[in-house]
Amino acid sequence: MYTIEVDGMACDGCEANVIDALSAVPGVESADADHERGIATADGDVDVDALVAAIEEAGYGATA
C-alpha cells in the first residue's frame, strides 16, 4: 500500500476527485483519501510516481 501526502483537498468532493484519479491508474486495486489528514492511499501493483502524477493531473499537490 502506498500513502501519499496531498495538498489542496478541502472537502469530501476533493476526496472523491483524488480517489477517482487514483482508481484510473492501471494496476490500482483500491484507493482512499482523507482531506482532514491530507493523505491518500492506494493499493495494487503500480508505480508510486504514476499515483503522484494522477493526483497532480487532478489539480492537487502530491508527495510520495
ZADO-1210 file (C-alpha; in nm, 4 decimals, padded with zeros to 6 digits):
<atoms>
<atom x="00.0000" y="00.0000" z="00.0000" code="MET" pos="1"/>
<atom x="00.1207" y="00.3481" z="-00.0875" code="TYR" pos="2"/>
<atom x="00.0490" y="00.6569" z="00.1222" code="THR" pos="3"/>
<atom x="00.0750" y="00.9935" z="-00.0499" code="ILE" pos="4"/>
<atom x="00.0577" y="01.3374" z="00.1081" code="GLU" pos="5"/>
<atom x="-00.1957" y="01.5506" z="-00.0793" code="VAL" pos="6"/>
<atom x="-00.2157" y="01.9302" z="-00.0658" code="ASP" pos="7"/>
<atom x="-00.5335" y="02.1123" z="-00.1599" code="GLY" pos="8"/>
<atom x="-00.8069" y="01.8699" z="-00.0545" code="MET" pos="9"/>
<atom x="-01.0681" y="02.0663" z="00.1375" code="ALA" pos="10"/>
<atom x="-01.3855" y="01.8564" z="00.1309" code="CYS" pos="11"/>
<atom x="-01.5482" y="01.5238" z="00.0543" code="ASP" pos="12"/>
<atom x="-01.5713" y="01.6239" z="-00.3120" code="GLY" pos="13"/>
<atom x="-01.1959" y="01.6687" z="-00.3231" code="CYS" pos="14"/>
<atom x="-01.1530" y="01.3237" z="-00.1714" code="GLU" pos="15"/>
<atom x="-01.3765" y="01.1801" z="-00.4450" code="ALA" pos="16"/>
<atom x="-01.1698" y="01.3548" z="-00.7145" code="ASN" pos="17"/>
<atom x="-00.8463" y="01.2102" z="-00.5755" code="VAL" pos="18"/>
<atom x="-00.9959" y="00.8622" z="-00.5392" code="ILE" pos="19"/>
<atom x="-01.1229" y="00.8757" z="-00.8977" code="ASP" pos="20"/>
<atom x="-00.7814" y="00.9876" z="-01.0221" code="ALA" pos="21"/>
<atom x="-00.6025" y="00.7098" z="-00.8354" code="LEU" pos="22"/>
<atom x="-00.8557" y="00.4467" z="-00.9395" code="SER" pos="23"/>
<atom x="-00.7958" y="00.5335" z="-01.3051" code="ALA" pos="24"/>
<atom x="-00.4267" y="00.4410" z="-01.2803" code="VAL" pos="25"/>
<atom x="-00.3698" y="00.0931" z="-01.4276" code="PRO" pos="26"/>
<atom x="-00.2887" y="-00.1582" z="-01.1553" code="GLY" pos="27"/>
<atom x="-00.4686" y="00.0203" z="-00.8711" code="VAL" pos="28"/>
<atom x="-00.6934" y="-00.2247" z="-00.6864" code="GLU" pos="29"/>
<atom x="-00.8264" y="00.0162" z="-00.4222" code="SER" pos="30"/>
<atom x="-00.7871" y="00.3827" z="-00.3299" code="ALA" pos="31"/>
<atom x="-00.8941" y="00.6115" z="-00.0483" code="ASP" pos="32"/>
<atom x="-00.8412" y="00.9738" z="00.0546" code="ALA" pos="33"/>
<atom x="-00.8787" y="01.1759" z="00.3736" code="ASP" pos="34"/>
<atom x="-00.8905" y="01.5544" z="00.3349" code="HIS" pos="35"/>
<atom x="-00.8652" y="01.6143" z="00.7097" code="GLU" pos="36"/>
<atom x="-00.5376" y="01.4226" z="00.7304" code="ARG" pos="37"/>
<atom x="-00.4162" y="01.5363" z="00.3873" code="GLY" pos="38"/>
<atom x="-00.3375" y="01.1871" z="00.2647" code="ILE" pos="39"/>
<atom x="-00.4426" y="00.9397" z="00.0017" code="ALA" pos="40"/>
<atom x="-00.3723" y="00.5682" z="-00.0117" code="THR" pos="41"/>
<atom x="-00.3641" y="00.3233" z="-00.2984" code="ALA" pos="42"/>
<atom x="-00.3087" y="-00.0483" z="-00.3149" code="ASP" pos="43"/>
<atom x="-00.2053" y="-00.2556" z="-00.6134" code="GLY" pos="44"/>
<atom x="00.0801" y="-00.3291" z="-00.8497" code="ASP" pos="45"/>
<atom x="00.1597" y="00.0241" z="-00.9579" code="VAL" pos="46"/>
<atom x="00.4460" y="00.2738" z="-00.9647" code="ASP" pos="47"/>
<atom x="00.4174" y="00.5423" z="-00.6984" code="VAL" pos="48"/>
<atom x="00.5243" y="00.8076" z="-00.9494" code="ASP" pos="49"/>
<atom x="00.2143" y="00.7254" z="-01.1562" code="ALA" pos="50"/>
<atom x="-00.0003" y="00.7803" z="-00.8473" code="LEU" pos="51"/>
<atom x="00.1600" y="01.1171" z="-00.7761" code="VAL" pos="52"/>
<atom x="00.1177" y="01.2204" z="-01.1404" code="ALA" pos="53"/>
<atom x="-00.2514" y="01.1241" z="-01.1374" code="ALA" pos="54"/>
<atom x="-00.3172" y="01.3337" z="-00.8269" code="ILE" pos="55"/>
<atom x="-00.1296" y="01.6294" z="-00.9740" code="GLU" pos="56"/>
<atom x="-00.3248" y="01.5994" z="-01.3009" code="GLU" pos="57"/>
<atom x="-00.6439" y="01.6173" z="-01.0905" code="ALA" pos="58"/>
<atom x="-00.5270" y="01.9574" z="-00.9637" code="GLY" pos="59"/>
<atom x="-00.3753" y="01.8754" z="-00.6242" code="TYR" pos="60"/>
<atom x="-00.0231" y="01.8759" z="-00.4896" code="GLY" pos="61"/>
<atom x="00.1196" y="01.5332" z="-00.4115" code="ALA" pos="62"/>
<atom x="00.4295" y="01.3975" z="-00.2423" code="THR" pos="63"/>
<atom x="00.5133" y="01.0290" z="-00.2048" code="ALA" pos="64"/>
</atoms>
